[in-house]
């Protein structure tokens, strides 16, 4: 790209110089031709102002002449060409000025005087060329063979002679050639300087871009497939300030690297969570499966109907436990798939949340008579858009969590209120506080609070994870605060229209 930019600049410079040079040459040539035409007009006027009655072949006025001899041309007749005639090369005429006089198509005189003062006659071809010049006001350019190009102008004298004066264009052409040489030399020198300066400037300008490329190349050496998320490479601030274009590219690359690093971190955490999830799920399923196998073997070894009945009952209990765990796992998988696809949950219609809260609270109070239950709901029924079964599971899980993980005589307050455009469902208890180290992971899967807690309550550790997943799928939020005085789970859902 560097050399393409330099080449483009060089071509632009050459094109500009050619255009300027062409305009300059044309203008200078027009100026020189105009000045030469002015000199030609002066020379033509000088030739036409020769004394009347003076023959081109006679000596200058004031000199004596002899009578005409027999056989000589009669007075007033056309004179014969005479290269030695003083009219050619007269004072005031420039060297190599061509003078030709024609009378009725016959050459009277035609010649020129060179720079050394020697007079020369014109050839027949040169005379023929000049004979075609018409007596017009505008000079014309003619080619006189070996003499080169001339600017010629014809004028008619009072004696009907046609006097043609021609000035050479050789000096003019030489001046134009010198100008072309100067323009070409300047163009070549300017091109070399421009290429060198352009290459240095482009190299300096692209150096920050090379640093950006080096940063991008350095990232490719990282082993991202193996979870290397430590992407520290960034475009330096000095390179970002180098120029606007490099700054835009560098800023975009830094943002991209930041997004990649965060995505890799999320993937690493997700993979770690998935491995832990699979391990916990396997562990949860291993216990009921082992129990079922053990009681099945015991059943095959006894013929006592009471023992068989007890074993079958135990097997059924563990089967139900496994079924519930599988259903919870499938629900979480479905909610995760919807979250990854960023699709809205299927809304089956308005759900009477007041009826669900009242019903589930009554059931929980009947199940846990050793707790003190308080229900606070608005007088008007509150409905929200969503899935009835999933929202019912949210209320059930929160109430079950409150009564399961608190001791007897714990006060549990269940409230449901509409606050502006939101619905707020809160479950509060005054039982023991949740450990501070557990709060950040409380809604993670297979979290049971204290690590040493036994499974005496028969919980799977998926209840709160399901609550969060369902609430988020319905566009709501859930948060928990816990201290020595109270623990409160607050669910916020968008209200129905």
C-alpha positions as a printed Julia matrix, in Angstrom:
497×3 Matrix{Float64}:
   0.0     0.0     0.0
   2.91    2.31    0.76
   4.27    2.14   -2.77
   0.81    2.43   -4.28
   0.32    5.69   -2.4
   3.73    6.97   -3.49
   3.05    5.94   -7.09
  -0.33    7.68   -7.03
   1.24   10.87   -5.69
   4.01   10.66   -8.3
   1.54   10.18  -11.14
  -0.55   13.07   -9.86
   2.55   15.26   -9.69
   3.62   14.28  -13.22
   0.13   14.91  -14.57
   0.02   18.31  -12.85
   3.45   19.29  -14.16
   2.54   18.17  -17.68
  -0.66   20.21  -17.57
   1.12   23.27  -16.18
   3.98   22.82  -18.66
   1.61   22.49  -21.6
  -0.27   25.62  -20.61
   3.02   27.47  -20.09
   4.44   26.37  -23.45
   1.26   27.31  -25.3
   1.1    30.7   -23.58
   4.81   31.38  -24.13
   4.6    30.29  -27.77
   1.61   32.59  -28.3
   3.54   35.43  -26.68
   6.62   34.86  -28.83
   4.57   34.5   -32.01
   2.71   37.71  -31.16
   5.94   39.57  -30.58
   7.39   38.17  -33.8
   4.25   39.22  -35.67
   4.71   42.73  -34.3
   8.29   42.76  -35.56
   7.07   41.35  -38.87
   4.49   44.12  -39.18
   7.22   46.7   -38.57
   9.53   45.07  -41.11
   6.69   44.87  -43.64
   5.91   48.53  -43.16
   9.57   49.4   -43.56
   9.74   47.42  -46.8
   6.59   49.05  -48.11
   7.86   52.56  -47.28
  10.73   52.46  -49.84
  10.94   55.66  -51.89
   8.51   55.79  -54.8
   9.98   55.36  -58.21
  13.09   53.66  -56.83
  13.71   50.46  -58.62
  14.74   47.6   -56.46
  17.72   47.2   -58.71
  18.78   50.87  -58.73
  21.24   52.41  -56.32
  19.98   54.38  -53.38
  18.3    57.75  -53.95
  20.7    60.62  -54.53
  23.29   58.67  -56.55
  23.91   59.28  -60.23
  22.77   56.85  -62.86
  23.73   56.44  -66.51
  21.27   56.53  -69.36
  19.81   53.3   -70.38
  21.69   51.47  -73.0
  20.14   49.78  -75.95
  18.79   46.41  -74.98
  18.42   47.34  -71.34
  14.99   47.13  -69.71
  12.81   50.11  -70.38
  12.04   52.47  -67.53
   9.0    51.37  -65.59
   9.31   47.76  -66.71
   9.71   44.9   -64.25
  13.25   44.61  -62.95
  15.12   41.35  -62.98
  16.16   39.66  -59.72
  19.39   41.06  -58.38
  20.85   39.42  -55.23
  23.2    42.36  -54.78
  20.33   44.82  -54.53
  20.81   47.01  -51.46
  17.09   46.71  -50.68
  17.78   43.24  -49.23
  19.57   43.62  -45.94
  18.79   47.31  -45.65
  19.51   48.97  -42.29
  16.94   47.99  -39.64
  16.28   44.55  -41.05
  17.16   41.55  -38.91
  19.55   38.91  -40.18
  17.97   36.19  -42.33
  14.95   38.39  -43.09
  13.53   37.18  -46.39
  12.33   39.85  -48.85
  10.43   38.95  -52.01
   8.79   41.28  -54.52
   6.37   39.97  -57.12
   4.66   41.85  -59.89
   1.82   40.19  -61.71
   3.08   36.77  -60.67
   6.64   37.47  -61.84
   9.49   37.52  -59.38
  11.08   40.93  -59.23
  13.4    40.27  -56.34
  13.76   37.45  -53.75
  16.54   36.89  -51.28
  17.9    37.37  -47.8
  21.07   38.59  -46.06
  22.67   36.32  -43.46
  24.27   37.35  -40.19
  27.64   37.91  -41.9
  26.08   40.34  -44.36
  26.21   38.03  -47.4
  23.19   38.14  -49.66
  21.57   34.98  -50.97
  18.92   34.28  -53.57
  15.93   32.05  -52.99
  15.37   28.84  -54.82
  12.52   28.4   -57.25
  10.63   26.25  -54.72
  11.03   28.88  -52.04
   9.83   31.59  -54.39
   6.84   29.46  -55.33
   5.98   29.07  -51.63
   6.14   32.81  -51.03
   4.14   33.53  -54.18
   1.13   31.82  -52.57
   1.12   34.22  -49.61
  -1.82   36.57  -50.02
  -1.87   40.18  -49.03
  -3.95   39.83  -45.92
  -3.69   41.45  -42.55
  -2.81   38.25  -40.69
   0.71   36.75  -40.92
   1.03   33.09  -41.92
   3.61   30.43  -41.19
   5.41   28.97  -44.22
   8.17   26.44  -44.64
  11.07   27.56  -46.84
  12.84   24.24  -47.16
  16.4    24.43  -45.87
  15.78   27.87  -44.34
  13.19   26.44  -41.97
   9.88   27.89  -40.87
   9.1    31.58  -41.34
   6.31   33.97  -40.45
   5.41   35.76  -43.68
   3.21   38.76  -44.41
   2.35   40.25  -47.79
   1.63   43.9   -48.57
   0.7    45.63  -51.85
   2.74   48.7   -52.8
   1.42   51.69  -54.7
   3.11   50.46  -57.88
   1.14   47.18  -57.65
   4.2    45.28  -56.48
   3.48   42.61  -53.86
   6.15   42.83  -51.18
   6.46   39.79  -48.94
   8.46   40.01  -45.73
   9.28   36.89  -43.74
  11.03   36.53  -40.36
  12.58   33.22  -39.25
  10.96   31.11  -36.49
  14.21   29.37  -35.59
  14.93   31.5   -32.51
  11.33   31.11  -31.39
  11.5    27.32  -31.73
  14.81   27.3   -29.91
  13.28   29.26  -27.04
  10.37   26.83  -26.87
  12.76   23.88  -26.84
  14.79   25.45  -24.03
  11.57   25.98  -22.09
  10.57   22.32  -22.64
  13.98   21.18  -21.45
  13.66   23.33  -18.34
  10.14   22.08  -17.63
  11.19   18.46  -18.2
  14.24   18.84  -15.94
  12.21   20.49  -13.2
   9.51   17.81  -13.52
  12.06   15.0   -13.3
  13.84   16.58  -10.33
  10.53   17.3    -8.62
   9.38   13.74   -9.27
  12.52   12.26   -7.7
  12.25   14.56   -4.7
   8.51   13.89   -4.37
   9.02   10.12   -4.52
  11.72   10.25   -1.86
   9.81   12.65    0.38
   6.54   10.8    -0.19
   8.11    7.46    0.7
   9.53    8.91    3.92
   6.26   10.63    4.81
   4.11    7.59    4.05
   6.48    5.36    5.98
   6.29    7.68    8.97
   2.52    7.97    8.68
   2.04    4.2     8.41
   4.35    3.34   11.29
   1.45    3.48   13.81
  -0.54    1.22   11.47
   2.38   -1.23   11.5
   2.19   -1.2    15.29
  -1.53   -1.99   15.04
  -0.73   -4.88   12.7
   1.94   -6.1    15.12
  -0.62   -6.13   17.94
  -3.05   -8.11   15.79
  -0.29  -10.54   14.77
   0.7   -10.98   18.41
  -2.82  -12.05   19.33
  -2.71  -14.81   16.71
   0.13  -16.49   18.64
  -2.07  -17.01   21.69
  -3.47  -20.48   22.22
  -7.1   -19.44   22.44
  -8.37  -22.97   21.81
  -6.97  -24.08   25.15
  -8.61  -21.3    27.09
  -5.86  -18.68   27.04
  -7.97  -15.63   27.9
  -5.15  -13.35   29.06
  -5.13  -10.97   26.06
  -3.01   -8.07   27.29
  -1.97   -6.79   23.85
  -3.44   -3.37   23.09
  -2.65   -0.56   20.68
  -0.66    2.11   22.51
  -2.25    5.48   23.24
   0.5     7.27   21.28
  -0.43    5.3    18.16
  -4.11    6.09   18.7
  -3.25    9.79   18.68
  -1.04    9.54   15.57
  -3.86   10.35   13.15
  -7.6     9.95   12.97
  -7.67    6.91   10.66
  -5.12    4.9    12.65
  -6.86    6.0    15.83
 -10.16    4.64   14.56
  -8.6     1.32   13.53
  -6.64    1.03   16.77
  -9.65    1.87   18.94
 -11.78   -0.67   17.07
  -9.05   -3.31   17.52
  -8.75   -2.57   21.24
 -12.51   -2.86   21.63
 -12.5    -6.1    19.64
  -9.72   -7.56   21.79
 -11.66   -6.55   24.9
 -14.79   -8.26   23.59
 -12.79  -11.36   22.65
 -11.18  -11.49   26.09
 -14.57  -11.17   27.8
 -16.1   -13.76   25.47
 -13.26  -16.18   26.18
 -13.64  -15.58   29.9
 -17.38  -16.21   29.65
 -16.74  -19.36   27.63
 -14.16  -20.57   30.14
 -16.51  -19.91   33.03
 -19.38  -21.53   31.15
 -17.3   -24.62   30.42
 -16.2   -24.79   34.02
 -19.8   -24.34   35.15
 -20.98  -27.0    32.71
 -18.38  -29.46   33.97
 -19.43  -28.73   37.55
 -23.08  -28.97   36.54
 -22.59  -32.35   34.89
 -20.6   -33.59   37.88
 -23.23  -32.4    40.36
 -26.09  -33.77   38.25
 -24.32  -37.11   38.0
 -23.74  -37.11   41.72
 -27.39  -36.23   42.4
 -28.59  -39.03   40.15
 -26.07  -41.53   41.48
 -27.59  -41.53   44.97
 -31.2   -42.41   44.03
 -29.99  -44.87   41.41
 -27.82  -46.61   44.0
 -30.75  -46.63   46.41
 -33.07  -48.12   43.79
 -30.53  -50.83   42.94
 -29.99  -51.66   46.61
 -33.67  -52.01   47.42
 -34.26  -53.95   44.22
 -31.6   -56.47   45.26
 -33.08  -56.7    48.76
 -36.5   -57.36   47.25
 -35.16  -60.3    45.25
 -33.71  -61.84   48.43
 -36.84  -61.78   50.6
 -40.25  -63.37   50.44
 -41.69  -61.31   53.29
 -44.59  -59.24   51.92
 -43.95  -56.42   54.42
 -40.32  -56.15   53.39
 -41.23  -56.25   49.71
 -43.85  -53.53   50.24
 -41.4   -51.34   52.15
 -38.71  -51.82   49.49
 -41.1   -50.99   46.63
 -42.27  -47.87   48.46
 -38.68  -46.77   48.91
 -37.92  -47.43   45.24
 -40.96  -45.35   44.24
 -39.83  -42.47   46.44
 -36.37  -42.45   44.84
 -37.9   -42.72   41.38
 -40.03  -39.66   42.08
 -36.9   -37.87   43.32
 -35.06  -38.74   40.12
 -38.02  -37.69   38.02
 -38.21  -34.31   39.73
 -34.48  -33.79   39.27
 -34.66  -34.66   35.58
 -37.63  -32.32   35.1
 -35.71  -29.5    36.77
 -32.67  -30.15   34.59
 -34.8   -30.17   31.45
 -36.47  -26.92   32.51
 -33.1   -25.26   33.07
 -31.85  -26.54   29.71
 -34.9   -25.15   27.95
 -34.54  -21.77   29.68
 -30.82  -21.69   28.86
 -31.55  -22.4    25.2
 -34.07  -19.54   25.09
 -31.58  -17.2    26.77
 -28.77  -18.13   24.34
 -31.07  -17.68   21.34
 -32.27  -14.39   22.87
 -35.89  -15.31   22.23
 -38.81  -14.15   24.31
 -40.58  -16.78   26.42
 -43.85  -18.14   25.22
 -46.53  -16.03   26.87
 -49.69  -18.08   27.26
 -51.78  -15.25   28.62
 -52.35  -13.14   31.73
 -51.59  -15.02   34.93
 -53.46  -14.21   38.15
 -50.42  -13.9    40.39
 -52.53  -12.98   43.43
 -54.38  -16.31   43.28
 -51.1   -18.24   42.92
 -49.47  -16.48   45.89
 -52.51  -16.95   48.14
 -52.88  -20.62   47.19
 -49.21  -21.48   47.58
 -48.96  -19.63   50.9
 -51.91  -21.54   52.27
 -50.3   -24.82   51.21
 -46.97  -23.84   52.77
 -48.71  -22.82   56.04
 -50.45  -26.2    56.18
 -47.16  -27.98   55.56
 -45.07  -25.97   58.05
 -47.3   -25.32   61.05
 -44.26  -24.6    63.22
 -43.6   -21.37   61.29
 -45.45  -18.07   61.66
 -46.85  -17.04   58.31
 -48.08  -13.59   57.26
 -49.66  -12.79   53.88
 -49.86   -9.24   52.52
 -51.5    -8.67   49.11
 -53.22   -5.76   47.4
 -57.03   -5.77   47.47
 -57.19   -5.79   43.69
 -56.04   -8.93   41.85
 -52.65   -8.57   40.17
 -52.03  -10.22   36.81
 -48.81  -10.53   34.83
 -48.12  -11.9    31.33
 -46.38  -15.25   31.38
 -46.59  -18.98   31.9
 -48.82  -20.09   34.79
 -46.89  -23.3    35.56
 -43.49  -21.62   35.58
 -44.61  -18.7    37.75
 -46.29  -21.15   40.12
 -42.95  -22.99   40.38
 -41.22  -19.68   41.26
 -43.61  -19.02   44.16
 -43.43  -22.63   45.36
 -39.62  -22.73   45.29
 -39.25  -19.47   47.22
 -41.75  -20.54   49.88
 -40.18  -24.01   50.13
 -36.74  -22.43   50.49
 -38.03  -20.18   53.29
 -39.56  -22.97   55.36
 -36.89  -25.58   54.63
 -33.82  -23.57   55.59
 -35.19  -21.82   58.68
 -35.83  -23.25   62.15
 -39.19  -23.57   63.87
 -40.99  -20.45   65.08
 -39.48  -18.39   62.23
 -41.68  -15.55   61.02
 -42.2   -15.64   57.24
 -43.87  -12.68   55.52
 -45.18  -13.07   51.96
 -46.16   -9.83   50.18
 -47.43   -9.03   46.7
 -47.82   -5.42   45.56
 -48.06   -3.41   42.41
 -45.53   -0.54   42.29
 -46.16    1.73   39.31
 -45.53   -0.41   36.2
 -43.99   -3.34   38.1
 -45.2    -6.16   40.3
 -43.15   -6.85   43.43
 -43.25  -10.24   45.15
 -41.23  -10.46   48.41
 -40.6   -13.41   50.75
 -39.01  -12.32   54.03
 -38.0   -14.34   57.11
 -36.21  -13.55   60.38
 -34.24  -16.77   60.45
 -30.45  -17.21   60.38
 -28.56  -15.06   57.89
 -27.19  -16.57   54.7
 -23.37  -16.76   54.85
 -21.73  -13.83   53.08
 -19.58  -16.12   50.95
 -22.69  -17.92   49.72
 -24.66  -14.85   48.61
 -22.78  -14.31   45.29
 -23.42  -17.91   44.2
 -26.79  -18.43   45.84
 -28.63  -18.61   42.51
 -26.08  -20.93   40.91
 -26.99  -24.53   40.27
 -26.51  -27.11   43.01
 -25.82  -24.42   45.6
 -27.08  -25.43   49.05
 -25.68  -22.68   51.21
 -23.12  -24.17   53.55
 -20.88  -26.7    51.84
 -21.06  -29.04   54.8
 -24.83  -29.05   54.96
 -26.28  -32.53   54.57
 -29.1   -33.43   52.27
 -31.45  -34.02   55.15
 -34.01  -31.71   53.54
 -33.87  -33.61   50.26
 -33.17  -30.5    48.17
 -31.33  -30.72   44.85
 -29.81  -27.25   44.84
 -31.66  -26.29   41.66
 -34.63  -24.45   43.14
 -33.19  -20.93   43.24
 -31.41  -21.43   39.9
 -34.79  -22.27   38.34
 -36.36  -19.23   40.02
 -33.76  -16.88   38.55
 -33.98  -18.46   35.08
 -37.78  -18.25   34.99
 -37.85  -14.67   36.28
 -35.26  -13.5    33.75
 -37.14  -15.3    30.96
 -40.21  -13.25   31.92
 -38.23  -10.0    31.78
 -37.94   -9.62   35.55
 -35.23   -9.58   38.19
 -34.6   -11.23   41.55
 -32.3   -10.12   44.34
 -31.59  -11.18   47.91
 -30.43   -9.32   51.0
 -29.54  -11.1    54.21
 -28.26  -10.04   57.62
 -28.74  -11.07   61.22
 -32.17   -9.41   61.34
 -33.84  -10.63   58.16
 -33.47  -12.35   54.81
 -35.55  -11.08   51.9
 -35.97  -12.42   48.37
 -37.46   -9.74   46.09
 -38.91  -10.6    42.68
 -39.79   -7.8    40.25
 -41.91   -8.54   37.16
 -43.37   -6.25   34.5
 -47.05   -5.71   35.12
 -49.66   -6.7    32.59
 -51.44   -4.04   30.54
